[in-house]
Amino acid sequence: MELLKKTATEQRKLLLNKEISAVELTEETYKQIEKLDEKIGAYNSLTKEQALETAKKVDEKIAKGEELPLMAGIPLALKDNMNMIGSKTTASSKILENFVSPYDATVTKKLKENLIPIIGKANLDEFAMGSSNENSAFKIVRNPHNLNKVPGGSSGGSAASVAAYEATVSLGSDTGGSIRLPASFCGINGFKPTYGRVSRYGLIAFASSLDQIGPFGRSVEDIANLYMTIAGWDEKDSTSLKIEVDDVTKTLKDDIKGLKIGVIKELLAEGVNEDVRKSIEVAIETYKKLGATIKEVSLPLLKYSIGIYYIVATAEASSNLARFDGVKYGYRTKDAQNLLEMYTKTRAEGFGDEVKRRIMLGTYALSSGYYDAYYKKAQQLRRLVKNDFDTVFADVDILISPTCPTTAFDIGSRNEDPLAMYLTDIATISANLIGAPALSTPCGYDSEKMPIGLQIIGKNLDEATILRAAYNLEQAIK
């Protein structure tokens, strides 16, 4: 167990010094899963044979004295909406329950090329739609810190696996906070890179202009190293950025003297839990001691982010999920007399309530007579929100806020109120709307000993600065 509690950086040192083997590390991870995952529900499926095969290759390279990729041999959980050839890729939906992927996502291909053992496919809210990981068609994911609490969503399985030592690192996808929120609730680091920095090829689409893949880890150094492993241009993704990726590991441990930090006034206003507020204030004081300059900033259009997001995201989801019709792949109803009935019954039986709700909202927003009033207006406001951020970023290097106004809530407590659930993402959504890199890093605990996350938002393509700011805070509050 002590081995599993070590960060990826520490595990790598042990591997290189031949104090442990990659096979031993992988097998220990599976023992932990066997012991715990029935209670936590972090995994939908395991890929043990492939993981051990990869681990053996790592051990062979070490024995020969060959150079190892940065994250080679480190056990990783892959969110179950990223394709992996020969394994089930379900997006935690009944409609894809038995779908076996015929190809690898670009990130999966990169993981394999870098000899990273993929332990299994991590549970999520169905089609990544949710903030609590209660929307999975298969099982609820529970928070390792308190099994009665949610782990956050939609990448709850990816976050819980790392927090419960069932993987050392993991990959999730973030459409409106789906990496940062679970990271905050589970007390680990979660990072959403700039939109287009990591290829989305092979990621099951939710909202294509918002989705981005990113890493989870128990240390900032781990997520920086994993980010460098998966980032880069991909000709298979038309939204991928053909711009050289800065090596964020080179500046990660530099100090932050003179760094200008903006504290978002609107996200520390009424409605923020008192324990959360106090933890953020402690983080602010820590940054001052480290030599950073703190300035309160205002983003007046931030209050419209939730409304903009739920029009844009549901509209894109409505379009993206039209492909699941029972014709080409996935679940097909057994009880249909004609083609139209097959479409309607397949979708009615295959999709969960939250997915249906978002498809209906999105179809309405895109329908004739409402497109200009809703979708077009939301996109115009989205541009204005970006202008707000650009104005603020002219004076500061990074922005900080709570990742969420509260800590993890009880399972079932918000299921009857979708609006209350949607408001969970109030602090995280704007970074997706503007495509900016953003990260959640642990900064304290509440009175119930549940983790609190600090969100750091950076300028587009400036991953290096937010990772450096997070690293400095992590070292200062250890």
C-alpha positions in Angstrom: 0.0 0.0 0.0 2.9 2.4 0.8 4.1 1.9 -2.8 0.7 2.9 -4.2 0.6 6.0 -2.1 3.8 7.3 -3.8 3.5 9.8 -6.7 4.3 8.8 -10.2 7.6 10.7 -9.9 8.5 8.7 -6.8 7.4 5.4 -8.4 9.6 6.2 -11.4 12.7 6.6 -9.3 12.0 3.2 -7.6 11.6 1.6 -11.1 14.8 3.2 -12.4 16.8 2.1 -9.3 15.3 -1.4 -9.7 13.9 -1.3 -6.2 10.5 -2.4 -7.7 9.4 -3.8 -11.1 6.7 -2.3 -13.3 4.9 -5.7 -13.1 5.0 -5.6 -9.3 3.5 -2.0 -9.3 0.8 -3.0 -11.8 -0.1 -6.2 -9.8 -0.3 -4.2 -6.5 -2.7 -1.7 -8.2 -5.0 -4.6 -9.2 -4.9 -5.9 -5.7 -6.1 -2.5 -4.4 -8.9 -2.5 -7.0 -9.9 -6.0 -5.9 -10.0 -4.9 -2.3 -11.8 -1.5 -2.8 -13.5 -1.0 -6.1 -16.7 -2.9 -5.2 -17.4 -0.1 -2.7 -16.1 2.8 -4.9 -17.2 1.8 -8.4 -14.4 3.7 -10.1 -14.0 1.2 -13.0 -16.4 -0.1 -15.7 -13.9 -2.7 -17.0 -10.3 -3.8 -16.4 -7.6 -4.4 -19.0 -5.3 -6.5 -16.9 -3.7 -8.6 -19.7 -2.7 -5.6 -21.7 -1.5 -3.7 -18.7 0.8 -6.5 -17.5 2.1 -6.9 -21.0 3.1 -3.2 -21.1 4.6 -3.5 -17.6 6.8 -6.4 -18.8 8.1 -4.4 -21.7 9.1 -1.6 -19.2 11.0 -4.1 -17.1 12.8 -5.5 -20.1 13.9 -2.0 -21.1 15.1 -1.3 -17.6 17.0 -4.6 -17.5 18.8 -3.6 -20.8 19.6 -0.1 -19.5 17.5 1.5 -22.2 16.1 5.0 -21.8 12.5 5.1 -20.5 9.7 7.5 -21.5 8.7 10.0 -18.8 5.7 8.0 -17.5 6.6 4.5 -18.5 5.4 1.8 -16.1 3.0 4.2 -14.2 -0.5 2.6 -13.7 -3.2 4.8 -15.4 -7.0 4.7 -15.5 -8.6 5.8 -18.8 -12.0 7.4 -18.8 -14.5 5.2 -20.5 -15.3 7.7 -23.3 -11.9 7.3 -24.9 -11.5 4.5 -27.4 -9.1 1.7 -26.9 -8.9 -1.0 -29.5 -10.3 -4.4 -28.4 -11.8 -3.1 -25.2 -15.3 -1.9 -24.3 -15.9 1.8 -24.7 -19.3 2.5 -23.2 -19.4 6.1 -22.1 -21.3 4.6 -19.1 -24.4 4.3 -21.3 -26.7 1.3 -22.0 -26.7 2.4 -25.7 -23.0 1.5 -25.9 -23.0 -1.2 -23.2 -21.4 -3.9 -25.5 -19.5 -1.7 -27.9 -15.9 -2.9 -28.5 -13.7 -0.2 -29.9 -12.2 -1.0 -33.3 -9.5 1.7 -33.0 -7.4 3.7 -30.5 -8.0 7.3 -29.6 -4.9 9.4 -30.2 -4.3 9.8 -26.4 -4.6 6.0 -26.0 -2.1 5.5 -28.8 0.3 7.9 -27.1 -0.1 6.1 -23.7 0.8 2.9 -25.4 3.8 4.4 -27.2 5.0 5.7 -23.9 4.7 2.3 -22.2 2.0 3.4 -19.7 0.0 0.4 -18.4 -3.7 1.2 -18.9 -5.3 -0.5 -15.9 -8.9 -0.2 -17.1 -11.8 2.0 -18.2 -13.0 4.5 -15.6 -16.7 5.1 -14.8 -18.3 8.4 -15.6 -21.6 10.2 -15.9 -23.4 8.9 -19.0 -21.8 10.5 -22.1 -20.0 12.8 -19.6 -23.2 14.6 -18.7 -23.3 15.3 -15.0 -21.5 16.8 -12.0 -21.8 14.0 -9.5 -21.2 10.7 -11.3 -24.6 9.5 -10.3 -25.8 9.3 -14.0 -23.8 6.2 -15.0 -26.0 3.5 -16.4 -24.0 0.9 -14.5 -23.2 2.1 -11.0 -22.7 5.2 -8.9 -19.1 6.2 -8.2 -18.5 7.1 -4.5 -16.0 9.5 -3.0 -13.0 7.6 -1.4 -12.9 10.2 1.4 -16.5 9.5 2.4 -18.5 6.8 0.6 -21.8 8.6 1.2 -20.6 11.6 -0.8 -20.3 12.1 -4.6 -16.8 12.2 -6.2 -17.9 14.9 -8.7 -18.5 14.5 -12.4 -18.4 13.7 -15.0 -14.9 12.2 -14.6 -15.7 10.8 -11.2 -14.2 7.3 -11.8 -10.9 8.8 -13.1 -10.6 11.0 -10.0 -11.8 8.4 -7.5 -9.3 5.8 -8.9 -6.4 8.1 -8.2 -7.7 9.2 -4.8 -8.3 5.6 -3.7 -4.8 4.5 -5.0 -6.5 2.3 -7.6 -4.3 4.1 -10.2 -1.4 6.4 -9.9 -2.6 8.8 -12.6 -5.6 9.0 -14.9 -7.1 10.8 -17.9 -10.5 12.5 -17.9 -12.4 14.8 -20.2 -13.6 18.3 -19.3 -16.5 20.0 -21.0 -17.6 22.4 -18.2 -15.4 21.4 -15.3 -15.5 17.6 -15.5 -11.9 17.2 -14.6 -11.5 20.1 -12.1 -14.7 19.4 -10.1 -13.9 15.7 -9.3 -10.3 16.7 -8.6 -11.6 19.2 -6.0 -14.0 16.8 -4.4 -11.5 14.0 -4.3 -8.5 16.0 -3.1 -6.2 15.6 -6.0 -4.9 17.6 -9.0 -6.9 17.9 -12.2 -5.9 19.8 -15.3 -7.8 21.0 -18.4 -5.3 22.2 -21.0 -6.0 24.9 -23.6 -8.7 23.8 -26.1 -7.0 22.1 -29.0 -3.8 21.3 -27.1 -4.7 17.6 -26.7 -6.3 15.7 -29.6 -10.0 14.8 -29.2 -9.7 12.1 -31.9 -11.3 8.9 -30.4 -13.0 10.8 -27.6 -16.8 10.2 -27.7 -18.1 13.6 -28.3 -20.4 15.5 -25.9 -20.0 19.2 -26.9 -17.3 19.4 -29.5 -16.4 23.1 -29.0 -16.0 22.6 -25.3 -14.6 19.1 -24.7 -10.9 18.7 -23.8 -8.9 15.7 -22.4 -6.6 16.2 -19.4 -4.7 14.5 -16.6 -5.4 13.7 -12.9 -2.6 13.1 -10.4 -1.7 13.3 -6.8 1.1 15.8 -7.5 1.4 18.8 -9.8 4.6 17.3 -11.2 2.7 14.1 -12.2 0.1 16.0 -14.1 2.8 18.1 -15.8 4.6 15.0 -17.0 1.4 13.3 -18.1 0.3 16.5 -20.0 3.6 16.5 -21.9 3.0 12.8 -22.8 -0.4 13.5 -24.4 -0.2 17.0 -25.8 0.5 18.0 -29.4 -0.9 18.5 -32.8 -2.9 15.6 -34.4 -3.8 15.6 -38.1 -6.9 13.5 -37.2 -8.4 16.3 -35.1 -9.4 19.4 -37.1 -9.5 21.5 -33.9 -6.0 20.4 -32.9 -3.5 23.3 -32.6 -0.5 23.1 -34.9 1.7 25.1 -32.4 4.8 23.7 -30.7 4.1 22.5 -27.1 6.2 24.3 -24.5 8.0 22.0 -22.2 6.2 22.9 -18.9 8.5 20.6 -16.8 11.4 23.0 -17.4 9.9 26.0 -15.6 7.6 24.0 -13.2 9.9 24.4 -10.1 10.8 28.1 -10.7 9.6 30.6 -8.1 6.6 32.9 -8.6 8.1 36.2 -7.3 6.4 39.0 -9.1 3.6 36.8 -10.5 0.4 38.8 -10.8 -2.6 36.9 -9.5 -6.2 38.0 -10.0 -8.8 36.9 -7.5 -12.2 36.6 -9.2 -14.6 38.7 -7.0 -17.8 37.2 -8.4 -16.7 33.6 -7.4 -16.0 34.6 -3.7 -19.3 36.3 -3.3 -22.5 35.1 -1.5 -23.2 31.4 -1.7 -19.6 30.2 -1.1 -19.2 27.7 1.8 -17.4 29.4 4.7 -14.8 26.6 5.0 -14.1 27.0 1.2 -13.8 30.7 1.6 -11.3 30.4 4.4 -9.1 27.9 2.5 -9.0 30.2 -0.5 -8.0 33.1 1.7 -5.2 31.0 3.2 -4.0 30.1 -0.3 -4.1 33.8 -1.2 -1.9 34.7 1.9 0.5 31.8 0.9 0.9 33.3 -2.6 1.6 36.7 -1.0 4.4 35.1 1.1 5.8 33.5 -2.0 6.2 36.9 -3.6 3.2 37.1 -5.9 1.1 40.2 -6.3 -2.6 39.8 -5.5 -5.4 41.9 -7.1 -9.1 41.6 -6.9 -10.7 41.5 -10.4 -14.3 41.6 -11.7 -15.8 39.6 -14.5 -19.3 41.1 -14.8 -20.5 38.7 -17.5 -19.5 35.6 -15.6 -23.0 35.3 -14.2 -24.3 34.4 -17.7 -21.8 31.5 -18.1 -24.2 28.8 -16.9 -27.0 29.9 -19.2 -24.6 30.2 -22.2 -23.0 26.8 -21.4 -26.3 24.9 -21.1 -27.5 26.2 -24.5 -24.3 25.6 -26.4 -23.4 22.3 -24.7 -26.9 20.8 -25.1 -27.2 22.0 -28.7 -23.9 20.3 -29.6 -24.9 17.2 -27.6 -28.2 17.0 -29.5 -26.3 17.0 -32.8 -23.5 14.7 -31.6 -25.8 12.1 -30.1 -28.0 11.8 -33.2 -25.6 9.1 -34.4 -26.8 6.7 -31.7 -29.9 5.5 -33.5 -29.7 1.7 -33.4 -28.7 1.4 -37.1 -24.9 1.6 -37.2 -23.6 0.3 -33.8 -24.5 0.0 -30.2 -27.8 -1.0 -28.6 -30.9 -1.7 -30.8 -34.4 -2.2 -29.4 -35.8 -5.7 -29.9 -39.3 -4.5 -30.1 -39.8 -2.4 -33.3 -42.3 -2.8 -36.2 -40.7 -0.2 -38.5 -37.6 2.0 -38.9 -39.1 5.1 -37.1 -40.2 2.9 -34.2 -36.7 1.4 -34.0 -35.1 4.9 -33.8 -37.5 6.1 -31.1 -37.5 3.0 -29.0 -33.7 2.5 -29.2 -33.1 6.0 -28.0 -35.8 5.9 -25.3 -34.5 2.6 -23.9 -30.8 3.3 -24.5 -30.3 6.8 -23.0 -30.7 7.8 -19.4 -32.8 10.6 -18.0 -30.1 13.3 -17.9 -29.0 12.6 -21.5 -32.6 12.7 -22.7 -33.1 16.0 -20.9 -30.0 17.6 -22.6 -30.9 16.2 -26.0 -34.4 17.8 -25.7 -33.0 21.1 -24.5 -30.5 21.2 -27.3 -32.9 20.2 -30.0 -35.3 23.0 -28.8 -32.5 25.6 -28.9 -31.6 24.6 -32.5 -35.1 24.3 -33.8 -36.5 26.7 -36.4 -37.8 29.9 -34.8 -35.6 29.5 -31.7 -32.1 29.2 -33.2 -31.5 32.9 -33.3 -33.1 33.6 -29.9 -31.1 30.9 -28.1 -28.1 29.3 -29.8 -27.0 32.3 -31.8 -27.5 34.6 -28.8 -25.5 32.2 -26.6 -22.6 32.2 -29.0 -22.6 36.0 -29.1 -22.5 36.2 -25.3 -19.8 33.6 -25.3 -17.6 36.0 -27.3 -18.4 38.8 -24.8 -17.3 36.6 -21.9 -14.1 36.0 -23.7 -13.6 39.7 -24.1 -14.2 40.1 -20.3 -11.4 37.7 -19.6 -9.1 39.3 -22.2 -9.5 42.6 -20.5 -8.7 41.2 -17.1 -5.7 39.1 -18.4 -4.1 42.4 -19.7 -3.4 43.2 -16.0 -2.8 39.7 -14.4 -0.9 36.5 -15.3 -3.4 34.0 -13.8 -6.8 34.0 -12.1 -7.8 32.1 -9.0 -11.1 31.1 -7.4 -12.7 28.2 -5.6 -13.1 25.2 -7.9 -16.6 24.8 -6.5 -18.6 27.0 -4.0 -19.0 23.8 -1.8 -17.3 20.6 -1.0 -18.6 17.1 -2.1 -22.4 16.7 -1.3 -24.3 13.7 -0.3 -25.3 11.1 -2.9 -28.9 11.7 -4.0 -29.2 15.1 -2.4 -29.5 17.1 -5.7 -31.1 14.5 -8.0 -34.5 16.1 -7.8 -33.2 19.5 -8.6 -31.3 19.7 -12.0 -30.8 23.4 -11.6 -29.0 23.0 -8.3 -26.9 20.3 -9.9 -26.0 22.6 -12.8 -25.0 25.4 -10.5 -22.2 23.1 -9.1 -20.2 24.1 -12.2 -20.6 27.9 -11.8 -16.8 28.4 -11.3 -15.5 26.0 -13.9 -17.7 26.6 -16.9 -16.2 29.9 -18.2 -12.7 28.3 -18.8 -14.4 25.9 -21.3 -16.4 28.7 -23.0 -13.2 30.7 -23.7 -10.9 27.6 -24.3 -8.4 28.6 -21.5 -6.3 26.2 -19.5 -7.4 25.7 -16.0 -6.5 23.5 -13.0 -7.8 22.4 -9.6 -5.3 21.8 -6.9 -6.0 20.8 -3.2 -5.9 23.7 -0.8 -7.6 22.5 2.4 -10.4 20.6 4.1 -13.8 21.5 5.4 -15.2 20.7 8.9 -16.2 17.2 7.7 -12.6 16.6 6.5 -13.7 16.7 2.8 -11.2 18.2 0.4 -11.4 21.8 -1.0 -9.9 22.7 -4.4 -8.4 26.0 -5.6 -9.0 26.7 -9.3 -6.2 28.4 -11.4 -7.2 29.8 -14.8 -4.4 30.8 -17.2 -4.1 32.6 -20.6 -4.6 30.5 -23.6 -1.5 28.3 -24.3 0.1 29.4 -21.0 -0.1 26.0 -19.3 3.4 26.5 -17.9 2.4 29.5 -15.6 -0.6 27.8 -14.0 1.3 24.6 -13.4 4.2 26.6 -11.8 1.7 28.5 -9.6 0.1 25.2 -8.5 3.4 23.6 -7.9 4.6 26.5 -5.7 1.4 26.4 -3.6 1.6 22.6 -3.3 5.1 22.8 -1.9 4.3 25.6 0.4 1.3 23.9 2.1 2.7 20.3 2.3 
